[in-house]
Amino acid sequence: MSYQALYRKYRPSTLEDVMGQDIVTKILKNAIQNHKVCHAYMFSGPRGIGKTTIAKLLAKAVNCLNPHDGDSCEKCENCLSINSGFNADIIEIDAASNNGVDEIREIKSKINLVPNQLKYKVYIIDEVHMLSIGAFNALLKTLEEPPEHIIFILATTDLHKVPSTIVSRCQCFEFHRIQNEDIIKRLEYICKKEKIIVDKKVLENIAQLSDGGLRDAIGMLDKLNAYSNSNISLEDFEKVNGIVSIEEQKKFLDYVFNKNIPNIIQFIDLIYDKGKDLILFIQNLLELCKKMCITYYIENKSDYDVDFLLAFSSNISNLLKNINFSSNIKTIFEITILSFVNNYHSSKEINKINSSINLDEEKKVTQSVVNDDKIISREIISENKSSFDDTKFKTKNKQIVNNCFARADKNAKKEFENKWSQLNDYALDSEYGATACYISDGKICAVGIGEVILSFAYESMVNRGIHLIDKIEKLLEKIYGKHYDIALLTNDEWQHEREQFISNKNQNIKYEYIPVDEINTGYIDNHEKVSDDSITSEAIELFGADMITFN
């Protein structure tokens, strides 16, 4: 007999055997036991979590001659016939390859025929969202009023693609990802039956990598078993799945934290040459940072500064969102890490310098009061200030925010977002590479006719952007073919302004565009031309949601 894959060999034979979908199986068993079986069911959820399996088990349970507690007996003629896979009254249809009107019409033409052997004729339509619009329309009337001997079970991984008219005619069940503990328990059972020697740490890693999909987890175990001849080690798991070990991940974090550029590049080259999955490596780094942050907040201990972990997590999280747009994942990963190292450590140095200047200024102000020499003290402070005027930046920021809200449009924001991925094309540019990587860490909050508001997770990132503002505007002009004035906010500032805007909008506060000559040439000095805090807040709130609508 030919080899049978483990996920097929250990597929549950009764509803009681199903792992991780207790609520669904309980409802179905109660319905069978109390004779309240519906004419149509809709099973939705991620792949590999038991939708099709439960559909087959339900088809068997409703036709069992001697059901026990709403489940099949596995001994009667009907159960044995269905288990053989050759019962003509259980019809499975793959909508991915049979999605036309003709296939559904064929069902309609045969639907009034009584079952050959069973009590119910059951149609299981897998990946039902793949049906064409015509096929859905053909199915609609039949699904609403089928003959008493017909049951439809529809399964899909994309419920939102199924017309609401179909969904409303079914009893819907949302399947959830299976908990890691349940996956591990099932894998241990299979290993015991198959006499596979495996470290529990391997099973934990399989469960995590499978992302709640039991079928994927069992398939992964099957592959490892074939590789290692029934004696699976953690090293085997890492080799087969292209995973970088936890120890190596921590070593990489050390290099980033300590700004060790040569070792960073060498490390990435090494794992790339070994054929490791870079995207999986980035995902694992994100998971590692999350665990370290949780440890810090719960146990108040961490190997790294928590601000570093949060900033690094935010950086690589944004990378994961955009990495599919790139044809060279390795290069984009390298540029992103180098940009983060540069931005993070530079912002720390800037903050230290600013703190030092502020302390120095406070001392000099105190001395001026003691010496009663206020004029001299003001001159000294002015000479020691940074060449950048923070007040002027904030003033211009408010101006841009106000004008952005006054001229904002949700379609303009969508069009702006559509070209956002073109930042990746400049990641290796000698002039704009660092700027492109910096901008990609930001979130597009609002877009006006000639204004854009970006927000960042940390104040240090905003401070970094202040010194890049000219290059940011020039780079965006290259991408979008027009000039945009840029306002930079932290996420917290954005949230505060959003909440304030709701209050102001309820008071019917209007926004008006206020042209300022200096807006493209320097930071404006006239605070009177800028809307007050309430107007700024109102504008920002307008763009707080992902989809913005103006009345």
C-alpha positions in Angstrom: 0.0 0.0 0.0 1.3 3.5 -0.9 2.3 5.9 1.9 -0.5 8.1 3.2 0.3 11.6 4.4 0.0 12.0 8.2 -2.6 14.8 7.9 -4.9 12.4 5.9 -4.1 9.4 8.1 -4.9 11.2 11.3 -7.9 13.2 10.1 -10.7 13.0 12.8 -13.3 10.3 12.2 -16.0 11.8 14.5 -17.0 15.3 15.7 -15.7 14.3 19.1 -12.2 13.9 17.8 -12.0 17.4 16.3 -9.4 19.6 18.0 -9.8 23.3 18.8 -13.3 23.9 17.5 -15.3 22.9 20.5 -18.1 25.5 20.2 -18.8 24.5 16.6 -18.8 20.8 17.2 -21.0 21.2 20.3 -23.6 23.2 18.4 -23.7 20.7 15.5 -24.0 17.7 17.8 -26.8 19.4 19.8 -28.6 20.2 16.5 -28.4 16.5 15.3 -29.4 15.2 18.7 -32.5 17.5 18.9 -33.4 17.1 15.2 -32.7 20.8 14.4 -30.4 20.3 11.4 -30.5 23.3 9.0 -30.7 23.1 5.2 -27.6 25.2 4.6 -24.4 25.9 6.6 -21.5 28.3 6.0 -18.1 27.5 7.5 -15.6 30.3 7.3 -12.0 30.7 8.7 -8.3 30.4 7.8 -6.9 27.4 6.0 -6.1 24.1 7.7 -8.3 24.4 10.8 -11.0 21.8 10.1 -13.7 23.4 7.9 -13.9 20.7 5.2 -13.2 17.9 7.8 -16.2 19.0 10.0 -18.3 19.3 6.9 -17.7 15.7 6.0 -18.2 14.6 9.7 -21.5 16.5 9.8 -22.6 14.8 6.5 -21.8 11.4 8.2 -23.5 12.3 11.5 -26.8 13.4 10.0 -27.0 10.2 8.0 -25.9 7.8 10.8 -28.4 5.1 11.6 -27.5 4.9 15.3 -26.1 8.3 16.3 -24.7 8.7 19.8 -25.0 12.1 21.5 -25.3 13.7 18.1 -22.2 12.0 16.7 -21.7 9.1 14.2 -21.5 5.5 15.5 -18.8 4.5 13.0 -20.4 1.0 12.8 -23.6 1.2 10.9 -23.9 0.6 7.1 -24.2 4.3 6.3 -21.1 5.3 8.4 -19.0 2.5 6.8 -20.2 3.5 3.3 -19.3 7.2 3.8 -15.9 6.3 5.3 -15.1 4.3 2.2 -15.3 7.5 0.2 -17.6 6.0 -2.5 -21.0 7.1 -1.3 -22.9 8.8 -4.1 -25.0 10.9 -1.8 -22.1 12.9 -0.4 -21.1 15.2 -3.2 -17.9 17.3 -2.8 -17.4 20.2 -5.2 -14.2 22.4 -5.4 -15.5 25.8 -6.4 -12.0 26.9 -7.3 -12.1 24.7 -10.4 -15.8 24.3 -10.9 -17.0 27.9 -10.5 -19.2 28.4 -13.5 -23.0 28.6 -14.0 -23.1 25.3 -15.7 -21.8 23.4 -12.7 -24.5 25.0 -10.4 -27.2 24.3 -13.0 -26.2 20.7 -13.0 -26.7 20.6 -9.2 -30.1 22.2 -9.7 -31.1 19.6 -12.3 -30.3 16.7 -9.9 -31.4 18.2 -6.6 -34.9 16.9 -6.7 -33.7 13.3 -7.1 -34.0 11.4 -3.8 -30.8 10.0 -2.2 -29.7 6.5 -3.3 -28.9 5.2 0.1 -28.8 7.8 2.8 -31.4 10.0 4.5 -29.8 13.2 3.2 -28.0 14.1 0.1 -25.2 16.5 1.2 -23.5 18.9 -1.1 -20.1 20.2 0.2 -18.9 23.2 -1.8 -15.3 24.1 -0.8 -13.8 27.6 -1.4 -17.3 28.8 -2.3 -16.1 32.4 -2.6 -14.5 31.4 -6.0 -17.9 31.0 -7.7 -18.7 33.5 -10.4 -21.5 36.0 -10.0 -23.6 34.0 -12.4 -23.0 30.8 -10.4 -24.0 32.6 -7.1 -27.2 33.8 -8.8 -28.0 30.3 -10.0 -27.4 28.9 -6.5 -29.5 31.5 -4.7 -33.0 30.2 -5.2 -32.0 26.6 -4.7 -30.2 27.5 -1.5 -33.2 29.3 -0.1 -35.7 26.6 -0.6 -34.0 23.2 -1.2 -35.9 19.9 -1.0 -36.1 18.4 2.5 -33.6 15.7 1.7 -30.9 18.2 0.7 -28.2 19.8 2.9 -25.7 22.4 1.6 -22.4 22.9 3.5 -20.4 25.8 2.1 -16.8 26.4 3.2 -14.6 29.5 2.5 -11.4 31.2 3.7 -12.7 34.6 2.4 -16.3 35.1 3.7 -16.3 38.8 2.7 -16.2 37.7 -1.0 -19.4 35.7 -0.6 -22.5 37.8 -1.5 -24.6 38.7 1.6 -27.6 37.2 -0.1 -25.9 33.8 0.1 -24.6 34.2 3.6 -28.0 35.3 5.0 -29.5 32.0 3.8 -27.1 29.9 5.8 -26.4 29.1 9.4 -22.9 30.6 9.7 -20.0 29.3 11.8 -16.7 31.2 12.1 -13.8 28.8 12.7 -10.9 30.1 14.7 -7.2 29.4 14.6 -6.4 26.4 16.8 -4.5 27.1 20.0 -0.9 26.1 20.2 -1.6 23.9 23.2 -4.1 21.9 21.1 -1.8 21.6 18.2 1.0 20.3 20.4 -1.3 17.8 22.0 -2.3 16.4 18.6 1.3 16.3 17.4 2.3 14.4 20.5 -0.5 11.9 19.9 0.7 11.4 16.3 4.3 11.0 17.3 3.4 8.4 19.9 1.4 6.4 17.3 4.1 6.7 14.6 7.0 6.1 17.1 8.6 9.4 16.3 11.2 10.7 18.7 11.0 14.5 18.9 11.9 17.2 21.4 8.9 19.1 22.8 10.6 22.3 21.9 10.4 21.3 18.2 6.6 20.7 18.6 6.3 24.2 20.2 8.1 25.7 17.3 6.0 23.8 14.8 2.8 25.1 16.5 4.0 28.7 16.4 5.1 28.5 12.8 1.8 26.9 11.6 -0.1 30.0 12.8 -3.0 28.1 14.2 -3.4 25.7 11.2 -3.4 22.1 12.4 -3.1 20.7 8.9 0.1 22.8 8.2 1.5 21.6 11.6 1.0 18.0 10.8 2.4 18.5 7.3 5.5 20.1 8.8 5.9 17.2 11.2 5.6 14.7 8.2 8.3 16.6 6.3 10.7 16.6 9.4 10.1 12.9 9.9 11.1 12.2 6.3 14.3 14.3 6.8 15.4 12.9 10.1 14.2 9.3 10.0 11.9 9.4 13.1 14.4 11.2 15.3 13.8 14.9 15.0 16.1 17.5 16.7 15.7 21.3 17.0 18.6 21.6 14.6 16.7 19.6 12.0 13.7 21.9 12.4 15.8 25.0 11.9 17.5 23.5 8.8 14.4 22.3 7.1 12.4 25.4 7.6 15.2 27.9 7.0 15.0 29.3 10.6 17.7 31.3 12.4 18.0 30.1 16.0 17.0 32.2 19.0 20.7 32.6 20.0 21.6 33.9 16.6 18.6 36.3 16.6 19.8 37.7 19.9 23.3 38.0 18.5 21.9 40.1 15.6 20.0 42.3 18.0 23.3 42.9 19.9 25.0 44.0 16.7 22.1 46.5 15.9 22.0 47.7 19.5 25.7 48.3 19.6 25.8 49.9 16.1 28.2 47.2 14.8 27.8 47.8 11.1 30.4 45.3 9.8 28.9 42.4 11.8 25.4 43.4 10.8 26.3 43.1 7.1 28.3 39.9 7.6 25.5 38.3 9.6 22.9 39.1 6.9 25.2 37.8 4.2 25.8 34.6 6.1 22.2 33.7 6.7 21.4 34.6 3.1 24.1 32.3 1.7 22.8 29.5 3.9 19.5 29.8 2.3 17.6 31.0 5.3 14.2 32.6 4.8 14.7 36.4 5.3 11.1 37.2 5.7 10.7 34.5 8.3 13.8 35.8 10.1 12.3 39.3 10.2 9.0 37.8 11.6 11.0 35.9 14.2 12.9 39.1 15.2 9.5 40.8 15.7 8.3 38.0 17.9 11.5 38.0 19.9 11.2 41.8 20.5 7.6 41.4 21.6 8.5 38.7 24.1 11.4 40.9 25.5 9.0 43.9 25.8 6.5 41.8 27.7 9.2 40.5 30.0 10.3 44.0 30.7 6.8 45.3 31.6 5.8 42.2 33.6 9.1 41.3 35.3 10.8 44.7 35.0 13.9 43.2 33.3 15.3 43.2 29.8 18.5 42.7 28.0 18.0 45.9 26.0 16.6 49.3 26.5 12.8 49.0 26.0 12.7 52.2 23.8 15.2 50.4 21.5 13.0 47.3 21.3 9.9 49.3 20.6 11.6 51.4 17.9 13.2 48.4 16.3 9.9 46.5 16.3 8.1 49.4 14.7 10.8 49.6 12.0 10.8 46.0 11.0 7.0 45.8 11.2 6.8 48.5 8.6 9.4 46.6 6.6 7.2 43.5 6.5 4.3 45.6 5.1 6.3 46.9 2.2 8.8 44.1 1.5 6.6 42.3 -1.0 6.9 45.3 -3.3 10.6 44.8 -3.7 12.4 42.4 -6.0 15.5 42.3 -3.8 14.5 41.5 -0.2 18.0 41.2 1.0 19.0 44.7 -0.1 15.9 46.3 1.3 16.4 44.5 4.6 20.0 45.7 4.8 19.1 49.3 3.9 16.3 49.3 6.4 18.5 48.0 9.3 21.3 50.5 8.4 18.8 53.3 8.3 17.4 52.4 11.6 20.8 52.2 13.2 21.7 55.6 11.8 18.3 57.2 12.8 18.0 55.7 16.2 21.6 56.4 17.4 21.6 59.8 15.8 18.3 60.8 17.5 19.8 59.6 20.9 22.8 61.9 20.4 20.6 64.8 19.4 18.4 64.3 22.5 21.6 64.3 24.7 22.8 67.5 23.1 19.5 69.2 23.4 19.2 68.1 27.1 22.7 69.4 27.7 21.9 72.8 26.0 18.6 73.1 28.0 20.4 72.5 31.3 23.1 74.9 30.3 20.5 77.6 29.5 18.7 77.1 32.8 22.0 77.6 34.7 22.7 80.8 32.8 19.2 82.2 33.3 19.6 81.5 37.0 23.0 83.3 37.0 21.5 86.3 35.2 18.8 86.6 37.9 21.4 86.5 40.7 23.6 89.1 38.9 20.6 91.1 37.8 22.0 91.2 34.3 19.1 90.0 32.2 20.2 91.5 29.0 23.5 89.7 28.9 21.9 86.4 29.9 19.5 86.6 26.9 22.4 87.2 24.6 24.3 84.2 25.9 21.2 81.9 25.6 20.7 83.1 22.0 24.3 82.3 21.1 24.1 78.8 22.6 20.8 77.8 21.0 20.8 75.3 18.2 20.6 76.8 14.7 17.1 75.3 14.4 14.2 77.2 15.9 11.7 74.8 17.4 9.1 77.4 17.8 9.2 78.3 14.1 8.9 74.6 13.2 5.8 74.1 15.3 4.3 77.2 13.9 4.8 76.0 10.3 3.6 72.5 11.3 0.3 74.1 12.6 -0.1 76.1 9.3 0.3 72.9 7.2 -2.0 70.9 9.4 -4.7 73.7 9.1 -4.3 74.0 5.4 -4.3 70.2 4.9 -7.6 69.9 6.7 -9.1 72.8 4.8 -8.3 71.1 1.5 -8.4 67.4 2.4 -10.0 64.8 0.3 -10.3 61.0 0.8 -9.6 60.3 -2.9 -6.4 62.4 -2.8 -5.3 60.3 0.2 -6.0 57.1 -1.7 -4.1 58.3 -4.7 -1.2 59.4 -2.5 -1.1 55.9 -0.8 -1.1 54.1 -4.2 2.4 55.5 -5.0 3.8 55.2 -1.5 5.5 52.0 -2.3 7.7 53.8 -4.8 9.8 54.9 -1.9 11.5 51.5 -2.1 12.9 52.5 -5.5 15.0 55.2 -3.8 16.2 53.0 -0.9 19.6 52.6 -2.6 19.8 56.1 -4.0 23.0 57.8 -3.0 21.2 61.1 -2.3 17.8 60.1 -1.1 18.3 56.6 0.3 18.3 57.5 4.0 15.4 59.9 3.5 13.3 57.2 1.7 13.9 54.7 4.5 13.0 57.4 7.1 9.7 58.3 5.4 8.7 54.7 5.0 8.6 54.5 8.8 5.9 57.1 8.9 2.1 56.8 8.6 0.1 58.8 6.1 -2.5 60.6 8.2 -3.9 63.2 5.9 -3.5 64.5 2.3 -4.6 67.9 1.0 -4.2 69.5 -2.4 -0.6 70.5 -1.6 -0.1 69.3 2.0 0.6 66.0 3.7 0.6 65.1 7.4 2.9 62.2 8.5 3.0 60.7 12.0 5.8 58.7 13.7 5.9 56.4 16.7 8.5 58.4 18.7 9.5 62.0 19.2 13.0 61.2 18.3 11.8 60.2 14.8 10.1 63.5 14.4 13.2 65.3 15.5 15.2 63.4 12.9 12.7 64.4 10.2 12.9 68.1 11.1 16.5 68.1 9.7 15.4 66.2 6.6 12.3 68.2 5.8 13.8 69.8 2.6 14.9 66.4 1.3 11.6 64.8 2.2 9.7 67.4 0.2 12.0 67.1 -2.8 11.8 63.3 -2.8 8.0 63.3 -2.6 8.0 65.8 -5.5 10.1 63.4 -7.5 7.6 60.5 -6.8 4.3 62.5 -7.1 5.3 65.1 -9.7 4.1 68.0 -7.5 5.2 69.8 -4.4 3.8 68.9 -1.0 4.3 70.8 2.3 5.0 68.2 5.0 3.8 68.3 8.6 5.4 65.9 11.1 3.6 64.7 14.3 4.1 61.9 16.8 1.4 59.3 17.0 0.4 60.7 20.5 0.1 64.2 19.1 -2.1 62.9 16.3 -4.3 61.0 18.7 -4.7 64.1 20.9 -5.6 66.3 18.0 -8.1 63.7 16.7 -10.0 63.7 19.9 -10.0 67.5 20.0 -11.3 67.7 16.5 -14.4 65.6 17.3 -15.3 68.1 20.0 -14.8 71.0 17.6 -16.6 69.5 14.7 -19.7 69.1 17.0 -19.5 72.8 17.4 -19.5 73.4 13.6 -16.1 74.9 13.6 -15.0 75.4 9.9 -11.6 75.2 8.4 -10.3 77.8 5.9 -7.2 77.7 3.8 -4.8 80.5 4.9 -2.0 81.1 2.3 1.3 82.1 3.8 4.1 83.4 1.5 6.8 82.0 3.7 5.5 78.5 3.9 7.7 77.1 1.1 10.7 79.2 1.9 11.1 79.2 5.6 9.4 78.9 9.0 6.7 81.5 9.5 7.0 83.9 12.4 3.5 85.3 12.6 1.5 83.1 15.0 -1.6 85.1 14.4 -1.9 83.7 10.8 -2.0 80.1 12.2 -5.3 78.7 13.5 -5.5 78.1 17.2 -5.2 74.7 18.9 -8.8 73.9 18.5 -8.7 74.4 14.7 -5.5 72.4 14.4 -7.1 69.6 16.5 -10.2 69.6 14.4 -8.2 69.2 11.2 -6.2 66.3 12.5 -9.2 64.4 13.8 -10.7 64.6 10.3 -8.1 62.1 9.2 -8.0 59.9 12.2 -9.8 57.0 10.5 -8.4 55.0 7.7 -11.3 55.9 5.5 -12.1 59.6 5.7 -15.4 61.0 4.4 -16.3 64.7 4.1 -19.9 65.9 4.1 
